[in-house]
Amino acid sequence: MAQQGNFKGPSRLGELGHGATLSSAGTVSGGKPRAQGLKDVDFERRSFLVKVVGGIGAAVAISTIYPVIKYIVPPVKKFSNLSEKVVGKASDVPENTGKIFQFNKDKVIVINDNGKLTACSAVCTHLGCLVHWDNAQNLIACPCHGAKYKQTGEIISGPQPLPLPGFKARVEGEDLIISKA
Ligand code: FES
């Protein structure tokens, strides 16, 4: 009659562990005592559960912390480094007005003084406030501590240590173009 179920023949007893022997009664003796065997099984099960729970905990922690860090840490802005750029339309800066544009990493104020375009940095060299064009006084003014600059960026008066770095502005067709000085 063919063997059935989980019967282990003598040829497979070597797989049962060190020291296991077949007694004359046909039972397996030797190897680890039953209590010790159960302890090993419990230990393996516990260590497996610890790994599973640890893995789940790590996944939950990462999925919770990652969005928080993404929210707190500002994204790194990548700026181009073009020698010139179309920043808008000529009509964006009507006569006797000034407007600020982003050019690479710089904020640049373009001034249209009766049709003559000039451009310089829009960041005050005192403490970094954004300047504006004061058409009534025909100068660039900083609202923070009263710095005044000429249309081309030279210092008129105020606490600023340096003039505004210059840029160039021109119109081609309808396009307003800023370029490095
Ligand atoms: S930041 Fe412009 S005057 Fe102080």
Backbone and ligand atoms as CSV (ligand in chain L), in Angstrom:
chain,resi,resn,atom,element,x,y,z
A,1,MET,N,N,0.839,-1.192,0.000
A,1,MET,CA,C,0.000,0.000,0.000
A,1,MET,C,C,0.876,1.245,0.000
A,2,ALA,N,N,0.495,2.215,-0.817
A,2,ALA,CA,C,1.313,3.420,-0.967
A,2,ALA,C,C,1.249,4.275,0.280
A,3,GLN,N,N,2.357,4.957,0.570
A,3,GLN,CA,C,2.389,5.871,1.717
A,3,GLN,C,C,1.507,7.069,1.448
A,4,GLN,N,N,0.840,7.553,2.518
A,4,GLN,CA,C,-0.041,8.691,2.356
A,4,GLN,C,C,0.261,9.732,3.426
A,5,GLY,N,N,-0.278,10.904,3.254
A,5,GLY,CA,C,-0.168,11.954,4.267
A,5,GLY,C,C,1.255,12.396,4.459
A,6,ASN,N,N,1.585,12.676,5.721
A,6,ASN,CA,C,2.877,13.266,6.029
A,6,ASN,C,C,3.835,12.246,6.604
A,7,PHE,N,N,3.632,11.008,6.250
A,7,PHE,CA,C,4.473,9.954,6.784
A,7,PHE,C,C,5.903,10.149,6.334
A,8,LYS,N,N,6.854,9.953,7.277
A,8,LYS,CA,C,8.257,10.131,6.942
A,8,LYS,C,C,8.936,8.786,7.065
A,9,GLY,N,N,9.388,8.290,5.962
A,9,GLY,CA,C,10.083,7.038,5.951
A,9,GLY,C,C,11.486,7.182,6.499
A,10,PRO,N,N,12.129,6.069,6.789
A,10,PRO,CA,C,13.484,6.095,7.354
A,10,PRO,C,C,14.449,6.888,6.500
A,11,SER,N,N,14.256,6.854,5.179
A,11,SER,CA,C,15.194,7.564,4.318
A,11,SER,C,C,15.083,9.062,4.501
A,12,ARG,N,N,13.940,9.580,5.051
A,12,ARG,CA,C,13.759,11.024,5.209
A,12,ARG,C,C,14.004,11.483,6.630
A,13,LEU,N,N,14.372,10.560,7.519
A,13,LEU,CA,C,14.562,10.955,8.909
A,13,LEU,C,C,15.727,11.910,9.078
A,14,GLY,N,N,16.721,11.840,8.155
A,14,GLY,CA,C,17.854,12.755,8.233
A,14,GLY,C,C,17.398,14.198,8.190
A,15,GLU,N,N,16.229,14.459,7.589
A,15,GLU,CA,C,15.724,15.822,7.478
A,15,GLU,C,C,15.095,16.295,8.774
A,16,LEU,N,N,14.899,15.399,9.757
A,16,LEU,CA,C,14.170,15.786,10.966
A,16,LEU,C,C,15.029,16.520,11.974
A,17,GLY,N,N,16.306,16.521,11.769
A,17,GLY,CA,C,17.147,17.265,12.703
A,17,GLY,C,C,18.252,16.388,13.218
A,18,HIS,N,N,19.255,17.037,13.800
A,18,HIS,CA,C,20.396,16.306,14.316
A,18,HIS,C,C,19.992,15.398,15.475
A,19,GLY,N,N,20.486,14.192,15.433
A,19,GLY,CA,C,20.262,13.291,16.568
A,19,GLY,C,C,18.960,12.538,16.509
A,20,ALA,N,N,18.126,12.773,15.485
A,20,ALA,CA,C,16.848,12.074,15.427
A,20,ALA,C,C,17.080,10.639,14.983
A,21,THR,N,N,16.490,9.683,15.687
A,21,THR,CA,C,16.640,8.274,15.313
A,21,THR,C,C,15.278,7.605,15.365
A,22,LEU,N,N,15.202,6.544,14.640
A,22,LEU,CA,C,13.945,5.786,14.631
A,22,LEU,C,C,14.025,4.691,15.675
A,23,SER,N,N,13.103,4.722,16.640
A,23,SER,CA,C,13.123,3.691,17.683
A,23,SER,C,C,12.503,2.418,17.145
A,24,SER,N,N,12.683,1.345,17.941
A,24,SER,CA,C,12.133,0.064,17.504
A,24,SER,C,C,10.624,0.116,17.441
A,25,ALA,N,N,9.996,1.043,18.197
A,25,ALA,CA,C,8.534,1.150,18.170
A,25,ALA,C,C,8.049,1.959,16.990
A,26,GLY,N,N,9.025,2.470,16.187
A,26,GLY,CA,C,8.613,3.221,14.999
A,26,GLY,C,C,8.399,4.681,15.271
A,27,THR,N,N,8.768,5.139,16.492
A,27,THR,CA,C,8.604,6.571,16.766
A,27,THR,C,C,9.948,7.251,16.656
A,28,VAL,N,N,9.898,8.534,16.458
A,28,VAL,CA,C,11.120,9.316,16.329
A,28,VAL,C,C,11.532,9.760,17.706
A,29,SER,N,N,12.788,9.473,18.057
A,29,SER,CA,C,13.285,9.944,19.338
A,29,SER,C,C,14.537,10.790,19.110
A,30,GLY,N,N,15.016,11.389,20.171
A,30,GLY,CA,C,16.196,12.235,20.036
A,30,GLY,C,C,15.803,13.593,19.499
A,31,GLY,N,N,16.774,14.394,18.994
A,31,GLY,CA,C,16.498,15.757,18.530
A,31,GLY,C,C,16.159,16.639,19.701
A,32,LYS,N,N,15.469,17.746,19.485
A,32,LYS,CA,C,15.149,18.691,20.543
A,32,LYS,C,C,13.910,18.253,21.279
A,33,PRO,N,N,13.871,18.492,22.627
A,33,PRO,CA,C,12.642,18.208,23.371
A,33,PRO,C,C,11.499,19.040,22.817
A,34,ARG,N,N,10.258,18.568,23.005
A,34,ARG,CA,C,9.079,19.248,22.450
A,34,ARG,C,C,8.977,20.693,22.933
A,35,ALA,N,N,9.221,20.917,24.230
A,35,ALA,CA,C,9.093,22.272,24.774
A,35,ALA,C,C,10.085,23.210,24.101
A,36,GLN,N,N,11.321,22.690,23.908
A,36,GLN,CA,C,12.350,23.527,23.270
A,36,GLN,C,C,11.952,23.846,21.832
A,37,GLY,N,N,11.425,22.832,21.141
A,37,GLY,CA,C,10.979,23.027,19.762
A,37,GLY,C,C,9.905,24.096,19.675
A,38,LEU,N,N,8.944,24.050,20.625
A,38,LEU,CA,C,7.868,25.051,20.611
A,38,LEU,C,C,8.416,26.442,20.881
A,39,LYS,N,N,9.406,26.523,21.793
A,39,LYS,CA,C,10.020,27.825,22.070
A,39,LYS,C,C,10.633,28.399,20.805
A,40,ASP,N,N,11.346,27.533,20.031
A,40,ASP,CA,C,11.967,27.996,18.792
A,40,ASP,C,C,10.924,28.503,17.814
A,41,VAL,N,N,9.815,27.750,17.730
A,41,VAL,CA,C,8.747,28.155,16.813
A,41,VAL,C,C,8.190,29.506,17.237
A,42,ASP,N,N,7.937,29.665,18.589
A,42,ASP,CA,C,7.424,30.945,19.093
A,42,ASP,C,C,8.372,32.075,18.783
A,43,PHE,N,N,9.675,31.792,18.974
A,43,PHE,CA,C,10.674,32.838,18.744
A,43,PHE,C,C,10.673,33.267,17.288
A,44,GLU,N,N,10.630,32.259,16.376
A,44,GLU,CA,C,10.625,32.600,14.950
A,44,GLU,C,C,9.381,33.390,14.580
A,45,ARG,N,N,8.233,32.982,15.145
A,45,ARG,CA,C,6.988,33.677,14.833
A,45,ARG,C,C,7.044,35.114,15.351
A,46,ARG,N,N,7.589,35.252,16.589
A,46,ARG,CA,C,7.669,36.585,17.195
A,46,ARG,C,C,8.590,37.485,16.362
A,47,SER,N,N,9.739,36.936,15.967
A,47,SER,CA,C,10.678,37.761,15.195
A,47,SER,C,C,10.085,38.129,13.845
A,48,PHE,N,N,9.305,37.197,13.253
A,48,PHE,CA,C,8.646,37.513,11.982
A,48,PHE,C,C,7.632,38.634,12.181
A,49,LEU,N,N,6.839,38.519,13.276
A,49,LEU,CA,C,5.832,39.554,13.540
A,49,LEU,C,C,6.484,40.903,13.824
A,50,VAL,N,N,7.610,40.864,14.564
A,50,VAL,CA,C,8.319,42.121,14.855
A,50,VAL,C,C,8.752,42.778,13.549
A,51,LYS,N,N,9.255,41.962,12.597
A,51,LYS,CA,C,9.688,42.520,11.316
A,51,LYS,C,C,8.518,43.107,10.535
A,52,VAL,N,N,7.387,42.378,10.521
A,52,VAL,CA,C,6.211,42.863,9.790
A,52,VAL,C,C,5.713,44.169,10.397
A,53,VAL,N,N,5.568,44.174,11.749
A,53,VAL,CA,C,5.066,45.378,12.416
A,53,VAL,C,C,6.045,46.538,12.219
A,54,GLY,N,N,7.348,46.234,12.311
A,54,GLY,CA,C,8.362,47.271,12.093
A,54,GLY,C,C,8.276,47.837,10.692
A,55,GLY,N,N,8.090,46.982,9.719
A,55,GLY,CA,C,7.988,47.424,8.324
A,55,GLY,C,C,6.781,48.308,8.115
A,56,ILE,N,N,5.646,47.878,8.688
A,56,ILE,CA,C,4.418,48.681,8.552
A,56,ILE,C,C,4.614,50.041,9.236
A,57,GLY,N,N,5.222,50.002,10.440
A,57,GLY,CA,C,5.471,51.251,11.175
A,57,GLY,C,C,6.351,52.188,10.374
A,58,ALA,N,N,7.398,51.639,9.760
A,58,ALA,CA,C,8.306,52.480,8.967
A,58,ALA,C,C,7.569,53.081,7.777
A,59,ALA,N,N,6.724,52.262,7.123
A,59,ALA,CA,C,5.978,52.758,5.955
A,59,ALA,C,C,5.035,53.886,6.364
A,60,VAL,N,N,4.339,53.699,7.508
A,60,VAL,CA,C,3.415,54.733,7.991
A,60,VAL,C,C,4.181,56.004,8.345
A,61,ALA,N,N,5.339,55.839,9.017
A,61,ALA,CA,C,6.130,57.007,9.421
A,61,ALA,C,C,6.603,57.780,8.200
A,62,ILE,N,N,7.100,57.054,7.196
A,62,ILE,CA,C,7.601,57.730,5.990
A,62,ILE,C,C,6.472,58.445,5.265
A,63,SER,N,N,5.319,57.749,5.125
A,63,SER,CA,C,4.214,58.374,4.391
A,63,SER,C,C,3.632,59.557,5.152
A,64,THR,N,N,3.858,59.629,6.485
A,64,THR,CA,C,3.376,60.775,7.266
A,64,THR,C,C,4.389,61.907,7.249
A,65,ILE,N,N,5.649,61.563,7.429
A,65,ILE,CA,C,6.676,62.599,7.568
A,65,ILE,C,C,7.020,63.244,6.223
A,66,TYR,N,N,7.026,62.448,5.148
A,66,TYR,CA,C,7.441,62.982,3.840
A,66,TYR,C,C,6.621,64.202,3.410
A,67,PRO,N,N,5.263,64.121,3.450
A,67,PRO,CA,C,4.492,65.312,3.041
A,67,PRO,C,C,4.743,66.516,3.945
A,68,VAL,N,N,4.985,66.257,5.246
A,68,VAL,CA,C,5.250,67.361,6.176
A,68,VAL,C,C,6.551,68.059,5.790
A,69,ILE,N,N,7.580,67.253,5.515
A,69,ILE,CA,C,8.875,67.831,5.120
A,69,ILE,C,C,8.743,68.576,3.787
A,70,LYS,N,N,8.000,67.978,2.855
A,70,LYS,CA,C,7.789,68.640,1.562
A,70,LYS,C,C,7.098,69.981,1.746
A,71,TYR,N,N,6.179,70.039,2.736
A,71,TYR,CA,C,5.438,71.278,2.983
A,71,TYR,C,C,6.332,72.329,3.626
A,72,ILE,N,N,7.196,71.894,4.556
A,72,ILE,CA,C,8.030,72.840,5.304
A,72,ILE,C,C,9.192,73.355,4.454
A,73,VAL,N,N,9.855,72.447,3.759
A,73,VAL,CA,C,11.041,72.848,2.986
A,73,VAL,C,C,10.590,73.444,1.655
A,74,PRO,N,N,10.935,74.701,1.380
A,74,PRO,CA,C,10.507,75.311,0.118
A,74,PRO,C,C,11.187,74.650,-1.066
A,75,PRO,N,N,10.478,74.543,-2.188
A,75,PRO,CA,C,11.088,73.922,-3.363
A,75,PRO,C,C,12.239,74.772,-3.875
A,76,VAL,N,N,13.241,74.095,-4.378
A,76,VAL,CA,C,14.395,74.819,-4.926
A,76,VAL,C,C,14.007,75.356,-6.291
A,77,LYS,N,N,14.114,76.675,-6.427
A,77,LYS,CA,C,13.768,77.278,-7.705
A,77,LYS,C,C,14.948,77.146,-8.649
A,78,LYS,N,N,14.645,76.722,-9.863
A,78,LYS,CA,C,15.702,76.620,-10.854
A,78,LYS,C,C,15.551,77.790,-11.818
A,79,PHE,N,N,16.601,78.586,-11.890
A,79,PHE,CA,C,16.569,79.740,-12.780
A,79,PHE,C,C,17.421,79.449,-14.010
A,80,SER,N,N,16.966,80.013,-15.129
A,80,SER,CA,C,17.774,79.921,-16.339
A,80,SER,C,C,18.896,80.952,-16.245
A,81,ASN,N,N,19.833,80.869,-17.140
A,81,ASN,CA,C,20.929,81.844,-17.177
A,81,ASN,C,C,21.076,82.337,-18.611
A,82,LEU,N,N,20.010,82.998,-19.084
A,82,LEU,CA,C,19.990,83.468,-20.463
A,82,LEU,C,C,20.688,84.812,-20.567
A,83,SER,N,N,21.285,85.084,-21.741
A,83,SER,CA,C,21.902,86.402,-21.927
A,83,SER,C,C,20.828,87.421,-22.284
A,84,GLU,N,N,19.730,86.950,-22.859
A,84,GLU,CA,C,18.582,87.840,-23.067
A,84,GLU,C,C,17.302,87.021,-23.114
A,85,LYS,N,N,16.197,87.722,-22.873
A,85,LYS,CA,C,14.934,86.992,-22.755
A,85,LYS,C,C,13.770,87.922,-23.105
A,86,VAL,N,N,12.800,87.380,-23.842
A,86,VAL,CA,C,11.555,88.120,-24.071
A,86,VAL,C,C,10.737,88.011,-22.790
A,87,VAL,N,N,10.521,89.154,-22.139
A,87,VAL,CA,C,9.828,89.121,-20.841
A,87,VAL,C,C,8.360,89.523,-20.957
A,88,GLY,N,N,7.985,90.063,-22.090
A,88,GLY,CA,C,6.587,90.463,-22.259
A,88,GLY,C,C,6.408,91.253,-23.536
A,89,LYS,N,N,5.348,92.049,-23.554
A,89,LYS,CA,C,5.044,92.881,-24.717
A,89,LYS,C,C,5.487,94.312,-24.434
A,90,ALA,N,N,5.803,95.034,-25.507
A,90,ALA,CA,C,6.194,96.445,-25.358
A,90,ALA,C,C,5.083,97.225,-24.646
A,91,SER,N,N,3.849,96.836,-24.916
A,91,SER,CA,C,2.711,97.550,-24.315
A,91,SER,C,C,2.586,97.306,-22.808
A,92,ASP,N,N,3.380,96.357,-22.282
A,92,ASP,CA,C,3.340,96.107,-20.827
A,92,ASP,C,C,3.919,97.278,-20.031
A,93,VAL,N,N,4.746,98.102,-20.698
A,93,VAL,CA,C,5.357,99.246,-20.002
A,93,VAL,C,C,5.004,100.522,-20.785
A,94,PRO,N,N,3.830,101.078,-20.540
A,94,PRO,CA,C,3.446,102.314,-21.241
A,94,PRO,C,C,4.395,103.460,-20.896
A,95,GLU,N,N,4.314,104.523,-21.663
A,95,GLU,CA,C,5.191,105.688,-21.428
A,95,GLU,C,C,5.031,106.210,-20.007
A,96,ASN,N,N,6.177,106.608,-19.443
A,96,ASN,CA,C,6.241,107.215,-18.109
A,96,ASN,C,C,5.768,106.283,-16.981
A,97,THR,N,N,6.052,105.011,-17.196
A,97,THR,CA,C,5.786,104.018,-16.137
A,97,THR,C,C,7.007,103.110,-16.010
A,98,GLY,N,N,7.001,102.342,-14.964
A,98,GLY,CA,C,8.031,101.318,-14.778
A,98,GLY,C,C,7.369,100.020,-14.356
A,99,LYS,N,N,7.958,98.918,-14.759
A,99,LYS,CA,C,7.382,97.622,-14.387
A,99,LYS,C,C,8.506,96.636,-14.100
A,100,ILE,N,N,8.264,95.769,-13.122
A,100,ILE,CA,C,9.287,94.794,-12.711
A,100,ILE,C,C,9.043,93.453,-13.410
A,101,PHE,N,N,10.117,92.874,-13.952
A,101,PHE,CA,C,10.061,91.563,-14.614
A,101,PHE,C,C,11.103,90.643,-13.984
A,102,GLN,N,N,10.832,89.341,-14.089
A,102,GLN,CA,C,11.820,88.343,-13.664
A,102,GLN,C,C,12.735,88.057,-14.838
A,103,PHE,N,N,14.033,88.200,-14.634
A,103,PHE,CA,C,15.013,87.898,-15.685
A,103,PHE,C,C,16.080,87.008,-15.059
A,104,ASN,N,N,16.136,85.754,-15.471
A,104,ASN,CA,C,16.973,84.769,-14.788
A,104,ASN,C,C,16.643,84.805,-13.301
A,105,LYS,N,N,17.662,84.996,-12.426
A,105,LYS,CA,C,17.364,85.025,-10.986
A,105,LYS,C,C,17.091,86.444,-10.492
A,106,ASP,N,N,17.165,87.407,-11.377
A,106,ASP,CA,C,17.048,88.815,-10.975
A,106,ASP,C,C,15.651,89.375,-11.224
A,107,LYS,N,N,15.290,90.331,-10.355
A,107,LYS,CA,C,14.104,91.140,-10.624
A,107,LYS,C,C,14.606,92.442,-11.224
A,108,VAL,N,N,14.073,92.755,-12.395
A,108,VAL,CA,C,14.578,93.914,-13.151
A,108,VAL,C,C,13.425,94.879,-13.387
A,109,ILE,N,N,13.693,96.182,-13.114
A,109,ILE,CA,C,12.671,97.188,-13.404
A,109,ILE,C,C,12.989,97.815,-14.761
A,110,VAL,N,N,11.980,97.790,-15.631
A,110,VAL,CA,C,12.100,98.424,-16.940
A,110,VAL,C,C,11.312,99.724,-16.874
A,111,ILE,N,N,11.970,100.827,-17.251
A,111,ILE,CA,C,11.340,102.144,-17.175
A,111,ILE,C,C,11.187,102.698,-18.582
A,112,ASN,N,N,9.997,103.173,-18.858
A,112,ASN,CA,C,9.725,103.806,-20.154
A,112,ASN,C,C,9.579,105.300,-19.898
A,113,ASP,N,N,10.677,106.046,-20.140
A,113,ASP,CA,C,10.669,107.481,-19.897
A,113,ASP,C,C,10.472,108.187,-21.235
A,114,ASN,N,N,9.226,108.535,-21.532
A,114,ASN,CA,C,8.874,109.185,-22.819
A,114,ASN,C,C,9.395,108.394,-24.013
A,115,GLY,N,N,9.264,107.098,-23.944
A,115,GLY,CA,C,9.646,106.245,-25.070
A,115,GLY,C,C,11.067,105.706,-24.972
A,116,LYS,N,N,11.865,106.242,-24.042
A,116,LYS,CA,C,13.235,105.740,-23.888
A,116,LYS,C,C,13.246,104.661,-22.802
A,117,LEU,N,N,13.688,103.459,-23.168
A,117,LEU,CA,C,13.681,102.349,-22.207
A,117,LEU,C,C,15.019,102.245,-21.485
A,118,THR,N,N,14.950,102.103,-20.172
A,118,THR,CA,C,16.134,101.767,-19.380
A,118,THR,C,C,15.746,100.620,-18.453
A,119,ALA,N,N,16.763,99.927,-17.949
A,119,ALA,CA,C,16.487,98.798,-17.046
A,119,ALA,C,C,17.610,98.655,-16.034
A,120,CYS,N,N,17.246,98.347,-14.814
A,120,CYS,CA,C,18.237,98.037,-13.778
A,120,CYS,C,C,17.582,97.115,-12.742
A,121,SER,N,N,18.409,96.635,-11.846
A,121,SER,CA,C,17.883,95.744,-10.812
A,121,SER,C,C,16.792,96.462,-10.020
A,122,ALA,N,N,15.769,95.709,-9.661
A,122,ALA,CA,C,14.671,96.295,-8.890
A,122,ALA,C,C,14.841,96.052,-7.395
A,123,VAL,N,N,16.006,95.515,-7.008
A,123,VAL,CA,C,16.225,95.191,-5.591
A,123,VAL,C,C,17.150,96.239,-4.975
A,124,CYS,N,N,16.620,96.993,-4.024
A,124,CYS,CA,C,17.383,98.053,-3.376
A,124,CYS,C,C,18.645,97.474,-2.733
A,125,THR,N,N,19.756,98.174,-2.924
A,125,THR,CA,C,21.029,97.658,-2.395
A,125,THR,C,C,21.184,97.941,-0.898
A,126,HIS,N,N,20.191,98.599,-0.299
A,126,HIS,CA,C,20.264,98.818,1.150
A,126,HIS,C,C,19.892,97.526,1.868
A,127,LEU,N,N,18.596,97.219,1.909
A,127,LEU,CA,C,18.179,95.988,2.598
A,127,LEU,C,C,17.292,95.095,1.737
A,128,GLY,N,N,17.273,95.359,0.444
A,128,GLY,CA,C,16.630,94.404,-0.461
A,128,GLY,C,C,15.167,94.622,-0.758
A,129,CYS,N,N,14.600,95.769,-0.413
A,129,CYS,CA,C,13.205,96.032,-0.797
A,129,CYS,C,C,13.121,96.242,-2.310
A,130,LEU,N,N,11.932,96.046,-2.864
A,130,LEU,CA,C,11.734,96.289,-4.294
A,130,LEU,C,C,11.460,97.773,-4.511
A,131,VAL,N,N,12.145,98.342,-5.481
A,131,VAL,CA,C,11.982,99.764,-5.785
A,131,VAL,C,C,10.829,99.950,-6.766
A,132,HIS,N,N,10.467,101.223,-7.010
A,132,HIS,CA,C,9.462,101.524,-8.026
A,132,HIS,C,C,9.854,102.817,-8.739
A,133,TRP,N,N,9.228,103.026,-9.893
A,133,TRP,CA,C,9.502,104.239,-10.670
A,133,TRP,C,C,8.564,105.340,-10.199
A,134,ASP,N,N,9.150,106.462,-9.787
A,134,ASP,CA,C,8.365,107.623,-9.364
A,134,ASP,C,C,8.405,108.623,-10.510
A,135,ASN,N,N,7.368,108.611,-11.306
A,135,ASN,CA,C,7.382,109.444,-12.519
A,135,ASN,C,C,7.313,110.933,-12.188
A,136,ALA,N,N,6.626,111.281,-11.103
A,136,ALA,CA,C,6.502,112.706,-10.729
A,136,ALA,C,C,7.884,113.285,-10.433
A,137,GLN,N,N,8.730,112.511,-9.743
A,137,GLN,CA,C,10.079,113.002,-9.413
A,137,GLN,C,C,11.129,112.559,-10.439
A,138,ASN,N,N,10.677,111.735,-11.361
A,138,ASN,CA,C,11.567,111.223,-12.408
A,138,ASN,C,C,12.775,110.478,-11.815
A,139,LEU,N,N,12.483,109.571,-10.917
A,139,LEU,CA,C,13.564,108.784,-10.302
A,139,LEU,C,C,13.025,107.446,-9.804
A,140,ILE,N,N,13.962,106.579,-9.448
A,140,ILE,CA,C,13.588,105.293,-8.849
A,140,ILE,C,C,13.621,105.471,-7.337
A,141,ALA,N,N,12.567,105.039,-6.656
A,141,ALA,CA,C,12.477,105.242,-5.211
A,141,ALA,C,C,12.280,103.911,-4.506
A,142,CYS,N,N,12.873,103.832,-3.308
A,142,CYS,CA,C,12.651,102.648,-2.471
A,142,CYS,C,C,11.696,103.036,-1.348
A,143,PRO,N,N,10.625,102.277,-1.174
A,143,PRO,CA,C,9.624,102.643,-0.170
A,143,PRO,C,C,10.067,102.364,1.266
A,144,CYS,N,N,11.144,101.606,1.454
A,144,CYS,CA,C,11.480,101.176,2.816
A,144,CYS,C,C,12.187,102.254,3.638
A,145,HIS,N,N,13.287,102.778,3.120
A,145,HIS,CA,C,14.046,103.771,3.911
A,145,HIS,C,C,14.422,104.973,3.073
A,146,GLY,N,N,13.715,105.166,1.986
A,146,GLY,CA,C,13.856,106.418,1.229
A,146,GLY,C,C,15.017,106.500,0.256
A,147,ALA,N,N,15.597,105.386,-0.124
A,147,ALA,CA,C,16.688,105.450,-1.114
A,147,ALA,C,C,16.144,105.970,-2.445
A,148,LYS,N,N,16.974,106.789,-3.097
A,148,LYS,CA,C,16.588,107.312,-4.410
A,148,LYS,C,C,17.709,107.037,-5.398
A,149,TYR,N,N,17.302,106.611,-6.581
A,149,TYR,CA,C,18.271,106.286,-7.634
A,149,TYR,C,C,17.856,106.997,-8.915
A,150,LYS,N,N,18.867,107.271,-9.763
A,150,LYS,CA,C,18.560,107.764,-11.099
A,150,LYS,C,C,17.927,106.633,-11.898
A,151,GLN,N,N,17.366,107.015,-13.019
A,151,GLN,CA,C,16.716,106.047,-13.905
A,151,GLN,C,C,17.663,104.921,-14.320
A,152,THR,N,N,18.950,105.241,-14.354
A,152,THR,CA,C,19.950,104.255,-14.767
A,152,THR,C,C,20.555,103.498,-13.578
A,153,GLY,N,N,20.088,103.798,-12.376
A,153,GLY,CA,C,20.520,103.046,-11.206
A,153,GLY,C,C,21.528,103.738,-10.312
A,154,GLU,N,N,22.109,104.879,-10.759
A,154,GLU,CA,C,23.082,105.579,-9.898
A,154,GLU,C,C,22.382,106.157,-8.669
A,155,ILE,N,N,23.153,106.267,-7.608
A,155,ILE,CA,C,22.596,106.768,-6.342
A,155,ILE,C,C,22.347,108.273,-6.427
A,156,ILE,N,N,21.168,108.693,-5.954
A,156,ILE,CA,C,20.873,110.122,-5.779
A,156,ILE,C,C,21.032,110.464,-4.291
A,157,SER,N,N,20.314,109.702,-3.448
A,157,SER,CA,C,20.411,109.933,-2.002
A,157,SER,C,C,19.848,108.721,-1.266
A,158,GLY,N,N,20.115,108.665,0.040
A,158,GLY,CA,C,19.572,107.577,0.852
A,158,GLY,C,C,20.659,106.730,1.487
A,159,PRO,N,N,20.262,105.700,2.211
A,159,PRO,CA,C,21.231,104.891,2.962
A,159,PRO,C,C,21.894,103.775,2.145
A,160,GLN,N,N,21.514,103.623,0.907
A,160,GLN,CA,C,22.017,102.483,0.110
A,160,GLN,C,C,23.507,102.611,-0.174
A,161,PRO,N,N,24.249,101.530,-0.062
A,161,PRO,CA,C,25.696,101.605,-0.253
A,161,PRO,C,C,26.128,101.554,-1.717
A,162,LEU,N,N,25.288,100.999,-2.577
A,162,LEU,CA,C,25.708,100.759,-3.963
A,162,LEU,C,C,24.604,101.168,-4.938
A,163,PRO,N,N,24.997,101.481,-6.183
A,163,PRO,CA,C,23.969,101.728,-7.201
A,163,PRO,C,C,23.244,100.439,-7.570
A,164,LEU,N,N,22.163,100.558,-8.312
A,164,LEU,CA,C,21.442,99.374,-8.790
A,164,LEU,C,C,22.172,98.818,-10.011
A,165,PRO,N,N,22.494,97.528,-10.023
A,165,PRO,CA,C,23.142,96.934,-11.201
A,165,PRO,C,C,22.286,97.136,-12.454
A,166,GLY,N,N,22.950,97.439,-13.562
A,166,GLY,CA,C,22.221,97.765,-14.786
A,166,GLY,C,C,21.920,96.568,-15.666
A,167,PHE,N,N,20.860,96.701,-16.446
A,167,PHE,CA,C,20.490,95.731,-17.485
A,167,PHE,C,C,20.141,96.536,-18.736
A,168,LYS,N,N,19.836,95.846,-19.810
A,168,LYS,CA,C,19.400,96.515,-21.034
A,168,LYS,C,C,17.979,96.068,-21.361
A,169,ALA,N,N,17.239,97.004,-21.950
A,169,ALA,CA,C,15.884,96.659,-22.393
A,169,ALA,C,C,15.682,97.203,-23.799
A,170,ARG,N,N,15.001,96.418,-24.648
A,170,ARG,CA,C,14.713,96.896,-26.007
A,170,ARG,C,C,13.415,96.249,-26.481
A,171,VAL,N,N,12.895,96.848,-27.547
A,171,VAL,CA,C,11.670,96.326,-28.142
A,171,VAL,C,C,11.987,95.809,-29.538
A,172,GLU,N,N,11.519,94.605,-29.830
A,172,GLU,CA,C,11.627,94.049,-31.190
A,172,GLU,C,C,10.236,93.610,-31.619
A,173,GLY,N,N,9.686,94.346,-32.607
A,173,GLY,CA,C,8.299,94.071,-32.979
A,173,GLY,C,C,7.414,94.420,-31.790
A,174,GLU,N,N,6.722,93.419,-31.315
A,174,GLU,CA,C,5.866,93.623,-30.138
A,174,GLU,C,C,6.547,93.196,-28.846
A,175,ASP,N,N,7.700,92.553,-29.003
A,175,ASP,CA,C,8.328,91.930,-27.826
A,175,ASP,C,C,9.191,92.901,-27.030
A,176,LEU,N,N,9.081,92.767,-25.720
A,176,LEU,CA,C,9.973,93.495,-24.811
A,176,LEU,C,C,11.066,92.526,-24.378
A,177,ILE,N,N,12.301,92.910,-24.599
A,177,ILE,CA,C,13.440,92.013,-24.340
A,177,ILE,C,C,14.371,92.645,-23.324
A,178,ILE,N,N,14.736,91.846,-22.323
A,178,ILE,CA,C,15.758,92.270,-21.356
A,178,ILE,C,C,17.017,91.460,-21.633
A,179,SER,N,N,18.170,92.132,-21.544
A,179,SER,CA,C,19.436,91.416,-21.715
A,179,SER,C,C,20.429,91.902,-20.663
A,180,LYS,N,N,21.483,91.103,-20.498
A,180,LYS,CA,C,22.524,91.479,-19.547
A,180,LYS,C,C,23.239,92.728,-20.057
A,181,ALA,N,N,23.697,93.547,-19.114
A,181,ALA,CA,C,24.361,94.808,-19.510
A,181,ALA,C,C,25.724,94.514,-20.083
L,1,FES,S1,S,15.799,98.795,1.630
L,1,FES,FE1,FE,15.741,100.440,0.250
L,1,FES,S2,S,16.223,102.114,1.436
L,1,FES,FE2,FE,16.338,100.497,2.824
